Amino acid sequence: MSDEPPAPAAGPPDERSMRAAQARAVQELLRLSPVVDELGRRFTAAGEQIALVGGPVRDALLGRLHHDLDFTTSARPETTEKLVAGWADAVWDMGRSFGTIGCRKGEWQVEITTYRSDAYAADSRKPAVVYGDSLAGDLGRRDFTVNAMAVTLPERRFEDPFGGLEDLAAGVLRTPGTPQESFSDDPLRMMRAARFAAQLGFDVDPAVVAAMTDMAERIEIVSAERVRDELVKLVLAPRPRKGLSLLVETGLAERVLPELPALALERDEHHRHKDVYEHTLTVLEQSIDLEHRLPGGGPDFVSRFAALMHDVGKPRTRRFQDDGTVTFHHHDVVGAKLTRKRMKALRFANDTIDDVASLVELHLRFHGYGSGEWTDSAVRRYVRDAGDQLDRLHVLTRADCTTRNKRKADRLRRTYDDLEARIARLREEEDLASMRPDLDGNQIMETLGIGPGREVGAAYQFLLQLRMDEGPLGEDVARERLLEWWRSRPPA
């Protein structure tokens, strides 16, 4: 099924359309019969209640049910674990402290959580898990009305005490209770509002936006890892611009990604129609449109986050010239450092940090290409410096053209087409992927009659530069050139 939800209905839905939506959801849920029927029987026979809840119900109503299923139950975790034993293909209890038992049944990933009524203390980074005693109470503590719908089992009765179906049809995000209470219980829900806006394309109720703005500082008690995970989901959503704009509007971005709103203060270096903030969001959207060029397609977090961060060095490097122009010299290098710092604070994996920061640092390199004056040596260095991020660098560089001047945009596109064609030609003629000297360390030591040490490293770097400047030479020529270099070295 498509990840794109249908367009929200115009105006409030009527009773007939809501009944039709319920009928579609029930029909969609029939696919789950092997899972929901047996679970319903097992829990009911044990005197427990169980219901499909939250995202799966919402997505069934949208006609886009996935393979991850969430259930809520009156059973405590130890009881749930016993009831799924022998039925599930695999069982795990990593979420036991939060009341959750996970399992797998065929193609379905299942999480079953005891009714809960969690809350954060004023200075806590983790919720205090408190078990609830009813389905209605459990639904009332959920983040948004569109996630506060349930289907009870085994009778498959639709439960919607907070008008989630109507909000779903209208394309609006509201909280079951007051937004202030909801965000006090779990401040991360403010990030989720932006994420769901990006994923579903829904509008956020003005009262919710107001509460997010008033309570933005409360996000600081949430762990960096939880904030990071929500940010990743938002960036990978179909409409990340919508969610990111909401984070900036409410002041949440100031606390979780301050480099983004800082860009709104800067005019671009050409003094055109856009500030750097709007330019950045446009680059992000254009990079998404180009993800089909990546080997794995999309959505691709590294590519998107590099687009989001590529100009974050501009506020630090802005300089006003005597003629009234503005420069941002070295904002690529400064931006890479700021990117590393922010991603480390958000607890990203080191490999992901390296990939994104590398793209930020390299995003201007193409602009030295001019009209194709680069030598083959410069092209080789471009490929070598990009490494395994070359395909993403192609996407970022192309996406970074947001000019409204069609002639200029066409010229930049043709120039980059030329660069890619030259890279492809060199790849056919040479092994650009490895980009190693013609002699390895052992051959260097044998040729020069020396043992391991710094001199071997210096010789290796000489041959590597020779390889990039002149391409593959072959072992015999490489030995001759190495000996010439060795003899011409000044005495130690």
C-alpha positions as CSV (number, residue, x, y, z in Angstrom):
1,M,0.0,0.0,0.0
2,S,1.1,3.6,-0.6
3,D,2.6,5.5,2.3
4,E,0.7,8.6,1.3
5,P,-2.6,9.0,3.1
6,P,-5.6,10.2,1.2
7,A,-6.3,13.9,1.2
8,P,-8.3,15.0,4.3
9,A,-12.0,15.7,3.6
10,A,-13.1,19.3,3.2
11,G,-15.2,20.4,6.2
12,P,-16.5,18.2,9.0
13,P,-17.4,14.6,7.9
14,D,-21.0,13.5,8.0
15,E,-22.2,10.4,9.8
16,R,-22.5,8.4,6.6
17,S,-18.9,9.0,5.7
18,M,-17.7,8.1,9.2
19,R,-19.7,4.8,9.1
20,A,-18.1,4.1,5.7
21,A,-14.6,4.7,7.2
22,Q,-15.4,2.3,10.0
23,A,-16.5,-0.3,7.6
24,R,-13.3,0.1,5.6
25,A,-11.3,-0.2,8.7
26,V,-13.1,-3.4,9.8
27,Q,-12.6,-4.8,6.3
28,E,-8.9,-3.9,6.4
29,L,-8.6,-5.6,9.8
30,L,-10.0,-8.8,8.4
31,R,-6.5,-9.4,7.1
32,L,-5.5,-9.6,10.7
33,S,-7.9,-12.5,11.5
34,P,-5.1,-15.0,12.2
35,V,-3.6,-12.6,14.8
36,V,-6.5,-10.8,16.3
37,D,-9.0,-13.7,16.6
38,E,-6.7,-16.0,18.4
39,L,-5.4,-13.3,20.7
40,G,-8.9,-12.2,21.5
41,R,-9.9,-15.8,22.4
42,R,-6.8,-16.4,24.5
43,F,-7.1,-13.2,26.6
44,T,-10.9,-13.4,27.0
45,A,-10.6,-17.0,28.1
46,A,-8.2,-15.8,30.8
47,G,-10.6,-13.2,32.0
48,E,-8.6,-10.3,30.4
49,Q,-9.5,-7.6,28.0
50,I,-7.5,-6.8,24.9
51,A,-7.9,-4.3,22.0
52,L,-6.0,-3.3,18.9
53,V,-5.1,0.4,19.5
54,G,-3.4,3.5,18.2
55,G,-1.5,3.6,15.0
56,P,-2.8,0.4,13.5
57,V,-6.4,1.5,13.9
58,R,-5.6,4.9,12.5
59,D,-3.7,3.4,9.5
60,A,-6.5,0.9,8.8
61,L,-8.9,3.8,8.6
62,L,-6.5,5.4,6.1
63,G,-6.3,2.2,4.1
64,R,-2.6,1.8,4.8
65,L,-2.3,-0.9,7.5
66,H,1.3,-2.1,8.1
67,H,2.8,-5.1,9.8
68,D,3.4,-3.6,13.2
69,L,0.5,-4.1,15.5
70,D,-0.1,-2.5,18.9
71,F,-2.5,-3.9,21.5
72,T,-3.5,-2.7,24.9
73,T,-4.8,-5.1,27.6
74,S,-5.9,-5.3,31.2
75,A,-3.4,-8.1,31.7
76,R,-0.1,-7.4,33.5
77,P,3.1,-8.2,31.6
78,E,3.7,-11.5,33.3
79,T,0.2,-12.7,32.3
80,T,0.6,-11.5,28.7
81,E,3.9,-13.4,28.4
82,K,2.1,-16.6,29.5
83,L,-0.8,-16.0,27.1
84,V,1.3,-15.6,24.0
85,A,3.7,-18.4,24.8
86,G,3.1,-21.3,22.4
87,W,1.2,-19.0,20.0
88,A,3.9,-16.5,19.0
89,D,6.9,-17.6,16.9
90,A,9.1,-15.5,19.2
91,V,8.7,-13.5,22.4
92,W,10.8,-10.7,23.9
93,D,10.4,-8.6,27.0
94,M,12.7,-5.7,26.5
95,G,9.8,-3.3,27.2
96,R,8.7,-5.1,30.4
97,S,9.5,-2.2,32.6
98,F,7.0,-0.1,30.5
99,G,4.4,-2.8,30.6
100,T,5.1,-4.1,27.1
101,I,5.7,-7.6,25.8
102,G,6.7,-8.0,22.2
103,C,6.3,-11.0,19.9
104,R,6.3,-12.1,16.3
105,K,3.6,-14.1,14.6
106,G,4.3,-14.9,11.0
107,E,4.8,-11.6,9.2
108,W,3.3,-9.5,12.1
109,Q,5.3,-7.7,14.7
110,V,3.2,-7.4,17.8
111,E,3.5,-5.3,21.0
112,I,1.0,-5.8,23.8
113,T,1.0,-3.2,26.6
114,T,-0.8,-3.1,29.9
115,Y,-3.3,-0.3,30.3
116,R,-1.2,2.7,31.4
117,S,-1.5,6.1,33.0
118,D,2.0,7.5,32.8
119,A,3.2,10.9,34.0
120,Y,6.5,12.8,34.1
121,A,7.6,14.5,37.3
122,A,8.5,18.2,36.8
123,D,12.2,17.5,36.5
124,S,12.1,13.8,35.3
125,R,13.6,12.5,32.0
126,K,11.6,9.3,32.2
127,P,7.9,8.7,32.8
128,A,6.7,7.0,36.0
129,V,4.9,3.9,34.7
130,V,1.5,3.6,36.4
131,Y,-0.9,0.8,35.2
132,G,-4.4,1.8,34.4
133,D,-7.6,-0.2,34.9
134,S,-9.7,0.5,31.8
135,L,-9.6,0.9,28.0
136,A,-11.2,4.3,28.2
137,G,-8.6,5.5,30.7
138,D,-5.8,4.1,28.5
139,L,-7.1,5.9,25.4
140,G,-7.5,9.1,27.4
141,R,-3.7,9.2,28.1
142,R,-2.7,8.9,24.4
143,D,-1.0,11.6,22.5
144,F,-3.7,12.6,19.9
145,T,-7.3,11.7,19.2
146,V,-6.4,10.0,15.9
147,N,-4.3,7.6,17.9
148,A,-6.9,7.2,20.7
149,M,-9.2,4.8,18.8
150,A,-9.4,1.1,19.4
151,V,-11.0,-2.1,18.2
152,T,-11.9,-4.5,21.1
153,L,-11.4,-8.2,20.7
154,P,-12.7,-10.7,19.9
155,E,-16.0,-8.8,19.1
156,R,-14.3,-6.1,17.0
157,R,-16.2,-3.2,18.4
158,F,-14.9,0.2,17.4
159,E,-14.1,2.5,20.3
160,D,-13.6,6.2,19.7
161,P,-14.4,8.2,22.9
162,F,-12.6,11.4,21.8
163,G,-13.7,11.9,18.2
164,G,-10.6,10.6,16.6
165,L,-12.4,9.4,13.5
166,E,-13.8,12.9,12.9
167,D,-10.4,14.5,13.3
168,L,-8.9,11.9,11.0
169,A,-11.4,12.7,8.3
170,A,-10.8,16.5,8.8
171,G,-7.0,16.1,8.8
172,V,-6.6,17.7,12.3
173,L,-4.3,16.8,15.2
174,R,-5.9,17.4,18.6
175,T,-5.2,15.9,22.0
176,P,-7.8,13.8,23.9
177,G,-7.7,16.1,26.9
178,T,-6.1,19.5,27.1
179,P,-2.8,19.9,25.3
180,Q,-1.2,21.3,28.5
181,E,-2.1,18.1,30.4
182,S,-0.9,15.9,27.5
183,F,2.4,17.6,27.1
184,S,2.9,17.7,30.9
185,D,2.5,13.9,30.9
186,D,5.0,13.5,28.1
187,P,6.7,16.5,26.6
188,L,8.0,14.4,23.6
189,R,4.4,14.6,22.3
190,M,5.2,18.1,21.2
191,M,7.8,16.6,18.8
192,R,5.3,13.9,17.8
193,A,2.8,16.6,16.8
194,A,5.4,17.9,14.3
195,R,6.2,14.4,13.2
196,F,2.6,13.4,12.5
197,A,2.1,16.7,10.6
198,A,5.0,15.7,8.4
199,Q,3.9,12.1,8.1
200,L,0.2,12.5,7.6
201,G,0.1,16.1,6.2
202,F,-2.4,17.0,8.9
203,D,-2.9,20.5,10.4
204,V,-2.2,20.9,14.1
205,D,-5.1,22.4,16.1
206,P,-4.3,26.0,17.1
207,A,-4.7,25.1,20.8
208,V,-2.1,22.4,20.4
209,V,0.3,24.9,18.7
210,A,-0.2,27.4,21.4
211,A,0.6,24.8,24.1
212,M,3.7,23.7,22.2
213,T,4.8,27.3,22.1
214,D,4.1,28.0,25.8
215,M,5.7,24.7,26.9
216,A,8.6,24.3,24.5
217,E,11.2,24.5,27.2
218,R,9.8,21.3,28.8
219,I,11.3,19.3,25.9
220,E,14.6,19.7,27.6
221,I,13.7,17.1,30.3
222,V,13.4,14.4,27.6
223,S,16.4,12.3,26.8
224,A,18.5,13.1,23.7
225,E,17.9,9.6,22.4
226,R,14.1,10.0,22.4
227,V,14.3,13.4,20.8
228,R,16.7,12.1,18.1
229,D,14.4,9.2,17.3
230,E,11.4,11.6,16.7
231,L,13.6,13.9,14.7
232,V,14.7,11.0,12.4
233,K,11.1,9.9,11.9
234,L,10.1,13.5,11.0
235,V,13.0,14.0,8.5
236,L,12.1,10.7,6.9
237,A,8.4,11.6,6.6
238,P,6.8,12.5,3.2
239,R,6.5,16.2,4.1
240,P,9.3,17.0,6.5
241,R,9.1,20.8,5.7
242,K,5.7,20.9,7.4
243,G,6.9,19.4,10.6
244,L,10.2,21.3,10.7
245,S,8.3,24.6,10.1
246,L,6.1,23.8,13.1
247,L,9.2,23.1,15.3
248,V,10.6,26.5,14.3
249,E,7.3,28.3,14.7
250,T,6.7,27.0,18.3
251,G,10.3,27.5,19.5
252,L,11.0,23.8,19.9
253,A,13.7,23.9,17.3
254,E,15.6,26.4,19.4
255,R,16.0,23.6,21.9
256,V,16.5,20.5,19.8
257,L,18.0,21.8,16.6
258,P,18.9,25.5,17.1
259,E,21.0,25.7,14.0
260,L,17.8,25.6,11.9
261,P,16.0,28.7,13.2
262,A,19.3,30.6,13.3
263,L,19.3,30.4,9.5
264,A,16.1,32.6,9.3
265,L,18.3,35.6,10.3
266,E,20.5,35.3,7.3
267,R,20.0,36.6,3.7
268,D,21.5,34.5,1.0
269,E,24.8,35.7,-0.6
270,H,23.1,36.7,-3.8
271,H,20.5,39.0,-2.1
272,R,17.7,37.3,-3.9
273,H,14.2,36.3,-2.9
274,K,14.9,33.8,-0.2
275,D,16.6,33.8,3.2
276,V,18.9,30.9,4.1
277,Y,16.3,29.2,6.1
278,E,13.8,29.1,3.3
279,H,16.6,28.1,0.9
280,T,17.5,25.2,3.2
281,L,14.0,23.8,3.3
282,T,13.8,24.0,-0.5
283,V,17.1,22.2,-0.8
284,L,15.7,19.5,1.5
285,E,12.6,19.1,-0.7
286,Q,14.7,19.0,-3.8
287,S,17.0,16.4,-2.4
288,I,13.9,14.2,-1.6
289,D,12.9,14.6,-5.3
290,L,16.3,13.3,-6.3
291,E,16.4,10.3,-4.0
292,H,15.7,8.0,-6.9
293,R,19.3,8.6,-7.9
294,L,20.6,6.9,-4.8
295,P,21.4,3.2,-5.0
296,G,18.9,2.4,-2.2
297,G,16.3,5.0,-3.3
298,G,14.6,6.8,-0.5
299,P,13.7,7.9,2.1
300,D,17.4,8.4,3.0
301,F,18.1,10.1,6.3
302,V,21.8,10.9,5.7
303,S,21.0,12.6,2.4
304,R,18.1,14.6,3.9
305,F,19.8,15.6,7.1
306,A,22.9,16.8,5.1
307,A,20.5,19.0,3.0
308,L,19.0,20.3,6.2
309,M,22.4,21.1,7.8
310,H,24.5,22.1,4.7
311,D,24.4,25.9,5.4
312,V,24.4,25.9,9.2
313,G,27.8,27.5,9.1
314,K,26.6,30.7,7.5
315,P,25.5,32.6,10.6
316,R,29.0,32.1,12.1
317,T,30.8,33.1,8.9
318,R,28.8,36.1,7.7
319,R,30.9,39.1,6.8
320,F,29.7,42.4,5.3
321,Q,31.9,43.9,2.6
322,D,32.5,47.6,1.8
323,D,30.4,47.3,-1.3
324,G,27.4,46.1,0.6
325,T,27.7,42.4,-0.3
326,V,27.8,39.6,2.2
327,T,30.2,36.7,2.2
328,F,30.1,33.3,4.0
329,H,33.6,32.1,3.4
330,H,34.4,28.7,4.8
331,H,30.8,28.1,6.0
332,D,31.2,24.6,4.6
333,V,34.0,23.7,7.1
334,V,32.4,25.6,10.0
335,G,29.1,23.9,9.2
336,A,30.6,20.5,9.3
337,K,31.9,21.2,12.8
338,L,28.6,22.5,14.0
339,T,26.9,19.4,12.4
340,R,29.2,17.0,14.3
341,K,28.6,18.9,17.6
342,R,24.8,18.8,17.2
343,M,24.6,15.2,16.1
344,K,26.8,14.1,19.0
345,A,24.5,16.0,21.4
346,L,21.6,14.0,19.9
347,R,23.5,10.7,20.4
348,F,23.7,9.8,16.7
349,A,26.0,6.9,15.8
350,N,29.5,7.9,14.8
351,D,29.2,6.5,11.3
352,T,26.0,8.6,10.6
353,I,27.7,11.7,12.0
354,D,30.8,11.1,9.8
355,D,28.6,10.7,6.7
356,V,26.5,13.8,7.2
357,A,29.4,16.0,8.3
358,S,31.4,14.9,5.3
359,L,28.6,15.9,2.9
360,V,28.2,19.3,4.6
361,E,32.0,19.9,4.2
362,L,32.0,18.9,0.6
363,H,28.8,20.5,-0.6
364,L,30.6,23.5,-2.2
365,R,33.4,21.6,-3.8
366,F,31.6,21.4,-7.2
367,H,31.5,25.1,-7.5
368,G,35.2,25.2,-8.2
369,Y,34.5,23.1,-11.3
370,G,33.5,26.3,-13.3
371,S,32.7,25.3,-16.9
372,G,34.6,22.1,-16.7
373,E,38.1,23.3,-16.3
374,W,39.0,20.6,-13.7
375,T,41.9,18.3,-14.7
376,D,41.4,14.5,-14.4
377,S,43.5,14.8,-11.2
378,A,40.9,17.2,-9.7
379,V,38.1,14.9,-10.6
380,R,39.9,11.9,-9.0
381,R,40.4,14.0,-5.8
382,Y,36.7,14.9,-5.8
383,V,35.8,11.2,-6.0
384,R,38.3,10.2,-3.4
385,D,37.3,12.8,-0.9
386,A,33.6,11.9,-1.3
387,G,34.4,8.2,-0.9
388,D,31.2,6.1,-0.4
389,Q,29.2,9.3,-0.1
390,L,29.6,10.3,-3.8
391,D,26.1,9.4,-4.8
392,R,24.7,11.4,-1.9
393,L,27.0,14.3,-2.8
394,H,25.7,14.3,-6.3
395,V,22.1,14.6,-4.9
396,L,23.0,17.4,-2.4
397,T,24.9,19.4,-5.0
398,R,22.1,19.3,-7.5
399,A,19.5,20.0,-4.8
400,D,21.5,23.1,-3.7
401,C,20.5,25.0,-6.8
402,T,17.4,27.0,-5.9
403,T,17.7,29.9,-8.2
404,R,14.7,31.2,-10.1
405,N,16.9,32.1,-13.0
406,K,16.1,29.3,-15.4
407,R,19.1,30.0,-17.6
408,K,21.5,29.8,-14.6
409,A,19.8,26.7,-13.3
410,D,20.1,24.9,-16.6
411,R,23.8,25.9,-16.9
412,L,24.5,24.5,-13.4
413,R,22.6,21.3,-14.3
414,R,24.5,20.8,-17.6
415,T,27.8,21.5,-15.8
416,Y,27.2,18.9,-13.2
417,D,26.0,16.4,-15.9
418,D,29.4,17.0,-17.4
419,L,31.2,16.3,-14.2
420,E,29.3,13.0,-13.6
421,A,30.0,12.0,-17.2
422,R,33.7,12.5,-16.6
423,I,33.6,10.5,-13.4
424,A,31.8,7.7,-15.2
425,R,34.5,7.8,-18.0
426,L,37.3,7.7,-15.5
427,R,35.6,4.8,-13.7
428,E,35.6,2.8,-16.9
429,E,39.3,3.5,-17.5
430,E,40.5,3.3,-13.9
431,D,39.6,1.7,-10.6
432,L,38.4,4.9,-9.0
433,A,36.7,3.1,-6.1
434,S,40.0,1.8,-4.7
435,M,42.2,4.8,-5.6
436,R,45.3,3.2,-4.1
437,P,49.0,3.6,-5.2
438,D,50.5,1.2,-7.7
439,L,52.7,-0.2,-5.0
440,D,51.7,-1.3,-1.5
441,G,53.7,-0.9,1.7
442,N,55.7,-4.1,1.3
443,Q,56.6,-3.3,-2.3
444,I,57.7,0.2,-1.2
445,M,60.0,-1.2,1.5
446,E,61.4,-3.8,-0.9
447,T,62.1,-1.1,-3.6
448,L,63.7,1.3,-1.2
449,G,65.5,-1.2,1.0
450,I,64.0,0.2,4.2
451,G,62.0,-1.2,7.1
452,P,58.7,-0.1,8.6
453,G,58.6,3.6,9.7
454,R,57.5,7.1,8.8
455,E,59.5,7.0,5.5
456,V,57.2,4.3,4.2
457,G,54.2,6.4,5.0
458,A,55.8,9.4,3.2
459,A,56.6,7.2,0.1
460,Y,53.0,5.9,0.1
461,Q,51.6,9.4,0.1
462,F,53.9,10.4,-2.7
463,L,52.7,7.4,-4.8
464,L,49.0,8.2,-3.9
465,Q,49.4,11.8,-5.1
466,L,51.0,10.5,-8.2
467,R,48.1,8.1,-8.8
468,M,45.6,10.9,-8.5
469,D,47.6,13.3,-10.7
470,E,48.4,10.9,-13.5
471,G,46.2,7.9,-13.1
472,P,47.4,4.2,-13.0
473,L,51.1,4.0,-14.0
474,G,51.8,0.2,-13.5
475,E,54.3,-1.2,-11.0
476,D,57.4,-0.8,-13.2
477,V,56.8,2.9,-13.8
478,A,55.8,3.5,-10.2
479,R,59.1,1.9,-9.0
480,E,61.1,4.2,-11.3
481,R,59.2,7.3,-10.1
482,L,59.5,6.2,-6.5
483,L,63.3,5.8,-6.8
484,E,63.6,9.2,-8.5
485,W,61.7,10.8,-5.6
486,W,63.7,8.9,-3.0
487,R,67.1,10.0,-4.6
488,S,65.9,13.6,-4.8
489,R,64.9,13.9,-1.2
490,P,67.1,16.1,1.0
491,P,69.3,14.3,3.4
492,A,67.8,13.7,6.9
